[in-house]
Amino acid sequence: MKDSASQCANCGAHLAAPNMVCPNCEPEFLAPNTAQDTGKYRCPDCACRFDQVGTGLWPPNVKWYRPQSYKLQCPHCQAFLRDRTIPYRSRAELTALPLFIIVSAFSPLRPGTQIVLLALLMVVEFIRWRAVKKTVYVEEDRYLSDKPGAPM
């Protein structure tokens, strides 16, 4: 029977002493991890770099019958991220937008007023979209941490 303490945990080769590092695996452990040092974007939690963001189920680890959605996720540390180029909307704003459209559709004012109100809404949304796009000055800082206490 072989002593498991004198085997390499990585490749299974026999070692002379239990606390010895395997000479076959040592270069693998000493090689720098360039995958975490290169990339277009930087994770705010682990500071590793990546080119493409991953997705993960939100909320994590719930029962199978509970509905879940997908959120952006760091491919290295699995932290949930938020894209700064996508406008964040509050619950009040999400309620007010359809209400504004319905009020303008059933307005007792002239029919031209409805078109003007909807055009105004579209202009405001376009200006907001352009303002949000311009907030990302450095491309590597595009993603923010999506923790409950993180800044917007």
N, C-alpha and C positions, 0 to 999 in steps of 0.2 A: 504494500500500500504506500502511495506517494504522500509526502508531507505537503499539504496545500500551502503552507507558509513559505515554502521554498520554490514556489512556482510564480511566474509572472502572471499577474491578473489580466494583463492585456492580451498576450499571445500564448501563454501557457508554457513557455520555455522554462527549463530547470535552472534555478539560481543557486549559486554557491552558498549564499547566506540569506536568511529571511528578510533582512532590511536592505538588501542590495537592489539597485536599479538595473533592470534588464538592458544589456548593451544593444540589443536589437531595437528596442522601443525608445531608447533615450533620445535619438535625433527627432523622433516624432513629438516628444514632449517639449523639446527645446525650440522647435520651429515656431516663429511668431505667427499668430493668427491674423493673417492679412485680411480675412473676410470681415473682421470687425473694425478694421482700420480704414477701409476704403468704402466709398459710397457717396451718393449725392445728398442724402439726408442724414440727420443726426437725431438719435433718440434722446429726449430730455431726461429720461430716467437712468439709463445705463451708459449714455454717451457713446454707444457703438454706432457705426455708420451702416446704412443700407441703401440700396437702389430702389427697392420696391417694398412697399408696406404690405403686411399680411392682414388677414381678417380673422376674427374669433367670435364665437357666440357670446352674446350678452343677454342676461346675466349668466356668468359661468357657474357650472356645477348645480344645476337646478333639476327638478324632477322632469321626466320625459313629457308630461302633459302640459307643462307650463310654456307659454309661447316665448320664443327667443328671437332676437334680431342679431345682425352682424355689426361689429364695430371694428375700426382699424386697430391694428396691433403691431407692436415691434416684433420683427422676426427673431431677435436675439433674446430679449428678456420677457417677451409676451405681455408687456405693459400696454394698456389700452391708450390709444392716441386720438387726437382730434386735429383735423386738417384746418389750418388757419385761413385757407382760401375759400372755404365753404361758409357762407354767412350763418351765424348762430341766431336762432329765433327763440324768443321767450314764449311761454304759454299764452300770455296776453296778446302778443302780436299774432300768434297763430290763430287765435280766436277772432281778432279784429279784422284780419285780411278777408276771410270769407264773408263776414258781416258787412264789411265795406262794399264788397261786390254785390251782395244781395240788396243792400240799401240803394245802391246806384242803379241796379236793374229795375227795381220797383219804385223808382223815384217819381213823384207826381209832377216833377218839373218837365220841361221840354225834352224831347228825345235826344237832342244834341247834347244836353247836359250829361246824360249817361255816358256818351262817348268821351266827353271831356274828362269826366271823373275816372273812367277806366284808363284813359291815356295818361292821366296824371299818376295813377297807381303804377303803371308800367315804367314811367320815367323815374319815379322814386325808387323802384326796385332796381333799375339799371344803375342809377347813381350809387345805391348802396352796394351793389355787386362790384362796381369798379373800385369803390373805397376799400372794400374788404380785400380785393386782389392786390391793391397797392400797399397793404399793411405788411406784407411779407417782403422785406428788403433783402434778406439773405436767404437764398434758396434752401440752405441746410437747416434753417430754423422753421421750416414750413409746418412741422407737427408739434403740437403741445400735448402735455400729459392730460389725460381725461379722468383724473381723479376728482372726487367730489370737492376737495378744497383747493384745486388748482386754479390759477388765474385764467380769466377768459381771454 
